[in-house]
Amino acid sequence: MKATIVTLPGDGIGREVVAEGVKVLQAVAAQYHHTFEFHEHMIGGCALDATGNPLPEATLTACRAADAVLLGA
């Protein structure tokens, strides 16, 4: 199985939560011979600071194109 996963760490503890979630998914991929391609995008306060929008269009586009989204809320 091959899947594209968009990661949205967001703010605060979300960064740590997503990082650990990616580690778990990488272990699953190794165990079951899957291939996961991860793409990180901005959401929340960090996106607001960088773009003036808490949910930038690039993030929405990436999420719509992905097989899955991992949100660190």
N, C-alpha and C positions, 0 to 999 in steps of 0.2 A: 504494500500500500504506500502511496506517495500522497502527501498532503501539504498544502501551504497554510501556515498558521500566522496570523497577524497577532503580535503581542502589543498590548496597551498598558504599560506600567502605570501611567498616570502619576499621581503625586503621593507623597508620604510613604507609607509602608508598601504601597503597591509595587514599587521597584523590587523590593526584596521578595515579595510574594510571587511575582512573575518570574524572577530569576530562578527560584526554587521549582516553580511549576515547569519551566523549560527543562531543568535537570531531570525531573521525573519523566517528562515526555521523551527526552533523549534516551533514558534508560529503557523505556517501553519500546522505542524504535529499535534499539540494539537487540533487545530480547526477542522481538517478534519480526525482525527484518523489515521494518517499515522505514520510510524516509520522510522526515519532516523538515520542511524549509521554513525558517522563522524570519519574519520581517517586523521590526519594531516601528511603531508610529506613535505620535503624540496625542494625548487627550487630557482634558482638565486644565489645571492651573499652568502647567508647563507649556501647553499648547496656547493658552490664552496669552501668556507672556511673550511667546515667540511669534505668534501670528495674529493675535487680537481676536481669536476665535477658539472657544474651548473644544470644538469638534471640527477641525479643519476638513475641507473638502477632500484633500489627499488621504486623510485617515478614513473617511467614509468610502471613498473609492477603493482603497486597499481592502477594507473589511468586506465590501460587497464581492470582491474578486476572490477572496480567500475561501478555503474549505472550512476554516474554523477561526475563532477569535478567542484569545486568552486575555481577559480583562482583570487587572490587579486592582480591585476596589477595596 
